Amino acid sequence: MEPNTVRIDRSGDVPVFTFASSFNVAVHMIDRHIHEGRADKTAYITERETVSYGQLAERVNRCGSALLDAGIPPGGRMLMIVKDCPEFVYLYYGAIKAGIIPVPINTLLRAADYEYMIDDSECSALIYSPELEGEVGPALSAASRTPPFVALTEGDGGLENMIAAASDALAPHPSDAMSDCFWLYSSGSTGRPKGTVHRQRDLLVNAVLYAQPVLQITEDDIMFSAAKLFFAYGLANSMNFPLMYGASTVLSDERPTPEMTFRIIEKHRPTIYYGVPTLYAAQCRALETEKPDLSSLRVCVSAGEPLPAPIFNRWKDAVGIPPLDGIGSTEAVHIFITNRLEDAKPGTSGKVLPGYEARIVGDDGQDVPPGEVGRLLVRGPSMAAYYWNQPERTAQTMLGDDWVNTGDTYTQDEEGYYVYNGRSDDMIKVGGIWCSPIEIESRLIEHPAVLEAGVVGREDDDGLVKPEAHIILKEAGDGNDGLAAELLEHCKDGLARYKYPRWFNFVEELPKTATGKIQRFKLRADG
């Protein structure tokens, strides 16, 4: 086989992949489009520019050359704290083609989070959007080590100027399908993020196994993801899927709101739309009084957290097509169990995609009968290799032979659909993003009035999960609406905006184990 090529045999029920012995995925996802005649076709659309596949390939090469010119070594990690824009794509695939490992980071985090990731990753470079200076700057100052290369995406001496001055010729760094390619940080039950290490094959394999049967994607499609590029769901939506099939993508760095999404859909006429349940709920409320033209949409996808059946039905009634709920993970790159247009059941995650396998097991590790709750294990060829510097967590989650413990509990109904039953740990997923109750509790305890705090997830009126705080005060009689408002602002000032509690309950005691650990499952039951 020619270097950097892959053969995909689609003759059977499950695609079979054969990779060349030398394989750099950037060649397939970027350079291939030039050879296949798409140089003039639109790759990306923003409010300020349109980027063709030819321009994309050139800028990816220039970016990769600029990173090497800056002294970033092949194999070095490059943290990316970058808003949704074409430069994100140039950085990500330019790094991969140059042999550098891109590590996209959540742009909603705080300085302490970035400080931890700078130190944990031992990164060779950090590149960030100027708008994020307020959190990234203090993180760099506080970190125990400063990355050898730090740059902004824009401004004097920034990435834009580096790209313009760099060579547009870049030979792909020698690699193979099983070599380390990119990282994504995934939160853990202790609150410390885990560097999830993915291989060259992973993003391509998942793009084929999901996008082809579920989206039935072609190069005529236009994609728009309200979910951002910094986490796995958005990364595949706006990069891996369209680049695999030569489609076009709309990018926006605006905060997702119903008004923003409706405006972009009306203006750019995407055919495939990706959202999260929290946003679908807000959009459904807006659709009660607004009548935007959403007729261009042929597929709508929901992921990040379970989609409640009432929101599924409200969206389908208003728009005419169902939002296809599915479950994926950072460890798998994207979705592996999903509903489909021709087979969508409200209140479920759907069925396993061909190419993936799933098991629901009890505490003894054996499969449970249909209808019984157990831990969801998943296997497939896009699973991450390991967690950086966390061998114990790797052993707990990555069980060998590509099986992964998702940390979710599920049942399978009589028709074979998978039904979510909550996390097997205490993590809370808010707006499609995991957050740790320990982090929120720690912030609450920093307030001088708070003695102890226990935080759990609670469903709001739309069936979406938000943080709820149970608080023991130093002075028991001080609990009132004024203090609750004060604690709310205290949390908003110190946490990412999606992490603050929506409810405050002042209690006399918290349920605990004999060793003093908070029993959050009892708080959830009491709620």
Secondary structure by P-SEA (a helix, b strand, c coil): ccccbbbbbccccbbbbbbcccccccccccccccccccccccccccccccccaaaaaaaaaaaaaaaaaacccccbbbbbbccccaaaaaaaaaaaaacbbbbbccccccaaaaaaaaaaacccbbbbcccccccaaaaaaaccccccbbbbccccccaaaaaaaccccccccccccccccbbbbbbcccccccccccccaaaaaaaaacccccccccccbbbbbccccccaaaaaaccaaaaacbbbbbbbcccccaaaaaaaaaaccccbbbbcaaaaaaaaaaacccccccccccbbbbccccccaaaaaaaaaacccccbbbbbcccccccccccccccccccccccccccbbbbbbccccccccccbbbbbbbbcccccccccccaaaaaacccccccccccbbbbbcccbbbbbccccccccccccbbbbaaaaaaaaaacccccbbbbbbbbccccbbbbbbbbbccccccccaaaaaaaaaaaaacccccccccccccccbbbbccccccaaaaaaaac
